[in-house]
């Protein structure tokens, strides 16, 4: 069996049931051309490293061409970007998951191990509350995103939820995503969905956020985050533009989650509470944010006084 066939089975049968189908489609589109005709038996650490190298070379070539075209046209553009190993790690992780699925479903008897690039270092940059306020102020000035982008920023910072979980939020219980219950003052990110590795939780809405959600309910219909009556696919560009205007550099949705978690930890909220509130594993909270806690090593320090 070819790797292409494995990926096709995984995408068709399992893809519709995962938390973020769009991300899977993106990975499959990148993997397909390179792996389509490769046999499963050809998967080795060396093959995976070659894929990493080829992906980075192709990406660098496309970026150089983009910058060159902009220069020829006399247009300003962002500098060439480097493809991070973490991106390829996610793509190769899709192959690993697809192989495991095909073994489980009986398409394969066994699956070879899949080499993955090392995990990147945890992000250290975060936004302070004052910077979040500046970001919201600039977001409100946006002609197209002025109504929905500030609310997205608030929800992401206050709840530490992932972008997809926020954008899928609806006003009524449903079988696809979570919902907001204004009467009870609760955001249920899981709803009737099956829990996945991308954990989702139900939390009481902070009073300040609740006020903004009530405003939003008056102007939206089905989804909490809407533009002209339709759900938002990705506020990436609008968020980046607001970040530039606010002088905050590159701002993206995961930075908001990271900033929210950092704020909770630095305010002394117990790590396991932070994990439950944000739908993040406690192991990740301890590994990435534990050193930021005010009482980090306090007990040990007290012993040696």
N, C-alpha and C positions, 0 to 999 in steps of 0.2 A: 504493500500500500504506500502511496505517496503522501508526503506531508501536506500537499495541497488538498488531497481527499480528506485527510484527518481534520484539517481546518474547516473544510466545507461542511462536514458532518457536525462539528462542534458549533459552527455559526448558525446552521439551520435548526438544529434540534435544541441546543442549550441556550443560544443567544437570546431568544425572545424572553427568557425567564430570569435573566440576570439583572442586577440593579442598574447598570449603565450600558445599555446596548450600543450607544453611540461610540463609546470608547472602544468597545470590542470591534466594531466595524472599522474604526480607524486603524487598529492594530492589524486586522486581517488585510486591509488594503495595502499596508506596508509590507507585510510578510509574504503575501501572495506571489508577486513577481519573482522573488528570490527563491522561495521554498517550493513553489508549485510542483515542480517535477522531481524534486529530491525524494529519495526513498526514506522511509522512516529509519531503516537500518543505517543510513548515512549520517544520522545525527550523532555527532561527537562533540567534545569540547572544542576541538580544532575547527570544526565546521561552524559552530556558534561564534567563535572568535572571528572567523572570516566574515560572517554576516555583520558583526559589529563594525569591523573595519570598512567593509563595503558601504554600509549605511552612512557612516560618518563621512566617507569620501564623497559619496553622491550628494549628501546634504551640503557639504562645503562647496561643491561645484555649483549647486543650485543657488546658494546664497551669494556666491561671487558673481554669478550671472545677474542676479536681481540687483545687486549694488551697481554693477556695470551699466545695466539698462537705465537705472535711475540717473546715473552720472551723465550718460549720453543725452538724456532728455532734460538735463538741468534741474532735476527734481531732488528734493531732500528725502532721505530715507534712513531707516535705522541701520546701524552697522551690521555686518554679517554675524549671524548667530551660530554658535557651536552646538552640535547635537550631543546632548549629554548621555553618558552610558546608562543613566537611570531610565531614559526613554526606551532604549533597546532592551534593557532588563525587563520592562513591562511587556514588550512585544514577545520576547523569548518566553516570558512567563505564560503568555497565551498559548504558545506551542505546548508547553508543559501541561497546562490545564486541559488542552484538547486531547493530548495523548492519554492522560488519566481518564478522561471521559470515555474515550473509545475503548479503553481496556474494561472499564466498568460496564459499558453497554455491549461488550462482546465483539466489537469490530476488530480488536487486537487482542492477542494472547498476552503480550507484555509490551512494555514501553521502555526505550532507552532513557537514561538520565539526560537532562538538558542543562548545559552550563549557562550560568547567568553572570553578568558583570556584577562587581561589588556594589552594594548599596551606597548611594551618595551620602555625604555628610548631612546631618540634620540642619535645617535652616535655622539660622540664629537671628535673622532680621525680623522685627515685628513692629507694628504700629502702636503708639501710645494712644490713650483715649483722646487727647487733644488732636492728634493727627487724624484719627477717625472722624472727629468733628469737622476738621478742615476738608476731608475727603467728601463727606456728606454735603457740605456747603457747596463745593464745586459740582457735585453730582446733581444738585438741585437746579443748577444753571443750564444743564444740558437741555437742548430743544426737544430731542426725541426721548431721552432717558430720564428727564427731570422728575417724573412721577414714580417710576418703578425702581430706578437704581438706588436711591437713598434707602428705600425699604429693604432691598436686597442686602445692602451693606449692613444695616442694623440687625437683620435676622442672622446674618453670617457671624457678626461679632458677638452678639448676645448669646447665641446658641452654640457656636462652634460647629455648626452643621456643614455638610459638604454641599457644593454648588448644586448638584443634581437633586439632592433631597429638598433643597429650598425651592428650586424652580418647579418641581413637581407638586408642591403643596397646593391643595385645593381647599375650598370652604366646606365641603361636605364629605363625609366618609365615603371611601371608594376602594376598589380592589387593585388599583394601579399604584397609588402613592399615599403619602400622609395627608393630614388635613389639620386645619385650625378650628378649634371649638371656642368661639368667643364667649359663649355663655359660661362655660366652665373655666375659661382662661387657660387653655391647654393647647400646646402644639404636639400632635402625635405624628412624628416623622415616619413611624413604621406603618400605622394604620392596619389594613387587612393583609398587607404583604407578608410574605415569608421572610423571616430574618436571614440575612446573608452575612458574609465576612465584613461587608461594609455596614457596620452596625448602625441601627437607628433606634431612637428612644422616644419616650413621651415625657415632656417637661412642662411645668407651670410657666406661663409667659411672664417675664419680668414686667412690672407695671409700666415703665417707660415705653417698652416695645408694644405692649398691649394697646396703648393709645394710638400708635401709628397703624397698627393692624386694623383698628376700628375705622380709621380714616380710609384705609385701603378698601375695606369692605363696601364702602359707599360707591366706589368707582369701578370695581372689578366684578366679574360675574362668576366664573368657575374657578379660575386659578388665583392664588394670592398675588403672584407676580405676573402682570399682564401688560401688553402694549397694544392698544387699539383692539381690545377684546380677545387677543390671542396670547397663548403662553410664550414666554421668552425662551429662546434656545440656548443662548450663551451671552452674558453681558460683558464678555472679555474686552472688546474694543472700547465700549463706553466706560468701563472701569479703568482701563489703562489711560484713557484720555483725561478722566477726572483726576487720576493720580498725578499725571503730568502737570495739570493746571494747579494742583495743590502743592506742587514741589516735592512730591513724595517718591519720585522715580517710578519704577515699574510696579504697579499694584495689580494683583490678580486675586481670584477668589480664594485660593488656598491660603494666601497671606492673611486674609481676614479671619479664617478659622484659626490659623496659627496665632494671630494676635489676640483673639478672644481667649484661647486656652492659656496663653502666656499671662494675660491679665488675671485670670482666675487663680493661677498657681502663685503668682507673685503677691496676691492679696491674702494668701494663707489658706485658701480653700483646700481641704484634704484631697489628695491626688485621686483617691477612688471616687470621690464625689465629682471631680472634674471629668473623670472617665465616663461616669454614668450620664452626666449632663450633656456631654458633647458627643456621645456615641462612639468613643474612641477606646481602644483596649487599654486597660490599666498598665500593661507592660510597656506600651508605646508612651503613655504619659510619663511613666517613671524614667524611661530611657532618654526621652527627648527633653522633658521639661522638669524632671525631678530636682536638678541642681539649682533651679530658680526659686524653689520654695524657701520662704523666710527661715524656717526651722530646719533647713537641710543640715544634717550632721549635728543638730543642737544637742541631742542626747549624748553623743560621743564627746562633744566639746565639754559638756558639763562634767563628765567623768574625770577629765584630765585637768580640771581647774585646780 
